[in-house]
Amino acid sequence: MADTLISTLIHYPPRIQLAHTPTPLQPLRRLQKQIGGPLIWLKRDDMTGSTLSGNKVRKLEFIAAKALASGCDTLITCGGIQSNHCRATALVAAQLGLKCHLILRGLPKATQASDGNLLLDELSGCSISYHSPAVYASTLDRLFTQVSNDYAKAGHRTFSIPTGGSDGDGLWGYIAACDEMSRDFVAQQISPTAIITASGSGGTQAGLVVGASLLGMQADIYGVNVCDDEQYFIDKIKDDIADWQLKYPSQSAFELTASMIRMIDGYVGAGYAKAGQSVIDTIALLARTEGVILDPVYSGKAFDGLLQEIGGGRFAADSDIVFIHTGGVYGLFPYKAMFSESSKKP
């Protein structure tokens, strides 16, 4: 059925195969025995590659294809100093023989060796500019323009990618992932009623919303916001979908309704990339129960929120739900000091 729907409803733009797909759909049966509630199936998008692991690679398959088709030789993007998206973009650029420049929020510590994603950024050979959070927040558009102009003066043609690769081009990554999951569900003989993902820039959730609708999937799409608030993400997802419809007007089969954007708010904690002890304990729990590693910024915080919602009775009537593991293992290492106690728990 999925093949028929793809041929008649979804007209994919050019794509470069970068991710190792399909990724596994793993049932967390031991966790269910321990905590109760519905069976959580983990879509293992942390396994889309090794250094290119995570959800961002799915988006970059379409973004990089568009950049190359546009004749660009340099990718410019932005994010936090431990950004999974920036790490993935830098390594994709190296793989494709392109230049890359990262605009990073945060300043490296002169007395501390690079760790996690930042270490991989440096190994990729990309260029990096660091900015304080205040400067980054207030001048990001100007920083993109300045970097692009500098490369243009040197004879390069740039392609700018927004935070998280979340725009109308990046949406295709999780439209395609919905196609993949529809096949997973047939193979596993399940009909999940909910698909849950961490939302940090909104693009993954927006792609899931569009893909699920185009493919006629019955599951509701939920985002657990790891920063900002519910209204911010409702607006951001609407904007990303509008950008997709503007760039790809042939996709007339999709119509957004307010009920399609569902947020599970209240688990941001102290802020973006700030993990509380509950998140750390949840990461340790899943590691020792299922041998699965989450990260403190996205998947760990969102999964912790999901477990708290299940504990409060949400999804009690459901038998199967899906959680998208968006990757981010390299972002775990800068938090290593926080795991000393959780790792000792039985």
N, C-alpha and C positions, 0 to 999 in steps of 0.2 A: 504493500500500500504506500509506503514511503516513497518508492521510486516513482509511482504515478503522480503523487502530489508534487514532488520536486520538478518533474518535467512540465507540469501544467501551471504551477503556481509560483515556484521560486526560480528566478533567472539569475544565477550567480554571476558576478563579475569575475575578471581574471584573478587567479590565486596562485601563490607559490607554496609548494608543499614544504613546510618547515616543521610542523608538529608530528609527533609519532601518534597517530590515531588509527583506529578507535582506541580510546583509553578504557580501562576496565570499569565495570560497575560492580562494586563490592558490597555485599550485605554485611552489616555490623551485628551479627547474631550474638556474639558474646557480650557486647555492650547492651543489647536489648535485654538479655537475661539479667544484667546487673541493674539497669535503671528502669526497665519496663517501657511502656508506650509503644508506638508503632515501630516497625522495623525500618531503620535508616539505611538506605542504600547510598554508598559514597561513590560519586562519579569522580574517578581518580585523574583529574586534570593536573595534578602534581606530577603525573607521569607522561606528559606530552613531550618530554625530552630529558636530558640531563642538565646541562647548564642552561638550556632553553626551556626549562620546565615551567609549568604554570599556565594560567588562563590567557596571559598576554600574547603568547605565541599564536594562539588561534586568531586573534585580531590582526597580528602582524602579517599573517599569510596574505591577507587582502590589502592591508596598508602598504606593505613593501611592493606588492605587485603593481599597485597604482603609482607608487613613487618611480619604479623602473619604467613603467609605461609613459610617465611624464618626462622622462629623460633626466631625472635627478640623480646626482651622485653623492649626495650628503643628506643624512637624516638628522633632524634636530628634534629633541623632545625634552621633557622636564619631569621632575618629581622629587620626592624626598631623598635624602642622602642614602637611604637603604631601599630605594624604589625597586620593586620587582620588574616593573615595566621598563625602567631605564636600563637595567641589567639585560633584559631580554632584547631590547632595541639595539644596544651596543653590540651584542653578540650576533644578532641577525645581520647587522651591517657588516661585521667582520666576515661572516659566512658568505655574504653576497658581494664582497669586494667594494663596499661603499664606505665613505667617511661617516663619522657620527660625532655629534656634539651634544653633551648632556648639560642641561641647566638644572643644577641641584639646589634644593632647599636645605640649608644647614651647612655648617662649617666643620671641616675635619679637625680632629684634635692633633696638634703637632707632636704631642708626646705619645701618641697611641698609633700602632700600626693599623692599617685598613683591615676591615673585617667584613664578612658577609657579602652582600651584593656589591658594595663599594670596591672590595678587592677584585671582584670579577669585572667590574667596570674598567678598572685600571688595566687589568690583564688583556682586555679586548683591544687596547690601543686607541680608544676613543679620546676625544678632547673633552675636558670637564671644566665648567665654571661654577664656583660655589658662591652662594649668596645667603645672607642672614635671612631668617624667616620673615622679618619685617620688610626687607627690600624685595624679597621674592614675591610676597603677597601683593605689594603695592605697584610693582613694575614688571610683572611677568610678560605682558604683551610687548612692552618696550624691549625687554631682554631678548625675546624671540626675534624682533625686528633687527636689533643690533647685531645679533649673531648671524642672522641670514645675510645682512648687508656685508658683514666682514667676509663671509665665504664667497659672496657674489663678486666682491672686489678681487678676490684671489682666483676667479674664474670657475667657481663651482656653482652648481644649481642645487638648491636645497628643497627639501620637503619637510614641512613642519608637522609634527604629530602632537596632539594635545595630551594632557594628563591622562595616563592609563590607556592611551589609544582609544579613548571613549568619544566617538563621534559617529557620523553616518557610515563611514568606511569600516571602522572597527566593529560595528554591530554585526557585520556578516559572520564574524567568528563564532558567535553564539547562536546565530540563526542556523549555521551549519552544525553546531553542536546539538541543537534540538533534533535535527535530522538523524544524527548519530544515536541520540538517546531513544528516539522512537524505535530504532532497530534493537537497541538494548532491551527495551521493555517487551518487545515481541519475543526475543530470545529467552528472557527470564520469565515470561508469562505473568507479568505484573502490570497493574494499571495505577501508578502512583497518583495520589491526589494532590501532592504539593512538591514543588521543586524550590529549594532554598539556596541562596548564595550570599556571600558577603558582598556588600556594596560599598566601594570606596571612591569610585569615580562614576559609577552608574552604567557604564557601557555593557558589562556582562549581563546585568539584569535587563537592560533595554533589549539586548539581542535575544535573550530568553523569552521575553514578552512577545516580541514579533515572531520568532520562530515557532513558539508553541501555538500561537494563533494561526499562522499559515499552514501548519501541519495538522491542525485539528486536535492537538493534544488536550486532554481534559484536566491536566494538572494546573493548579493555581501557582503563580510565580511569586515568591517572596524574597525580599532583600533584607538582610540584617545590616543596617548602616553602621559602619565602623568609624564614622566621623559625621560632623554636621547633624542635621535632624531630618525627620520624616518629610517635611515640606520641601526642603532643599532637594532631596532626591526625587520627589514627585516631579518637581519642575525640571530637574536635570534630565531625567529619563524622557520626559515629554520633548525637551529640546533635542536630545540625541535622535529620537525617533523622527521628529520633524526634519532634522538634517538628513537623515537617511531617505525619507520620502522625497525631499528636494533633490538630492543627488541621484536617486534611482526612481524616477517617476513611473517606471513600468510596473512597479510593485503595487498596483492599484487594489489588490485583493485584501490588503490590510487596512483596518480601521481601528484606531485606538479608542478605548473607553476608559473611564476613570477607574472602574473596578479591576482593570488589568494590572495596575501598579499597586502592589501591596508591600508595605514596609513593616518590619518588626523593629520598632524603635525602643530605645531605652538601654542599650548595651554599649554605648560609646565609652562609658567610664570617664576617666580623667581627660580623654581627648584622643586624637588620632595618633597611632603608634605608641600609645601608653597603655600597657597591659596590666590589669590588676591581678591580684592573687588568684581569683576565681578562674581567669583565663589560663594562667600558668598551670593550675591544678587540672583543668580540663585537658590541656595539651598532654600533660603527664599521664592522665587517665587513659586517653585513647592510645597513647604509645604503648603502655603496658597491657592494655586489654586487647587491642587489635593489631599492634605493630605498625600503626599509622602515625606519621608525624605532621602536626599542624604548625602554623606559624602564629606569633603573638599579635600581628598587625591586622590580618584579614581572616583567614580560615579559622584560627583559634578563637578569636573574639566572637565571630559569628556562630561557630559551633557551640561555644559556651552559652551564648544567648539562646540558641535552639534548645539545648538541654534544659535550661531554666524554664523555657516556655512549655516543654513537654512535662516537666515536673509540676507545673502549674495547671496541667490539664489540657493544654492546647494540643491539637491533633489526636486527642484521645479516641475519636471515632475512626481514625485512619489506620489502615493496616500497613501501607507502604508509603514512605516519603523518600525523596532524594535530596542529598546535600552535595553541592558542587565543591569539591576540594580544589581551590584555585591555586594551590601551590604556595611558594614563598619560603621554602625550607632554609634558604640562605639568609633570610631575615631573622632566623631563629638565633643565630650565633651571637649577635651583639647583646642578646638578653640572657646569655648563659649563666650569669651570676644569680638570676632569679629562680633557677631550677634546682638549686642545691637541696632545698627541703622537700619540694614536690617529688623529686626522683627517689627519695628515701621512703615514701609512703607505700604501704603494702597494696 
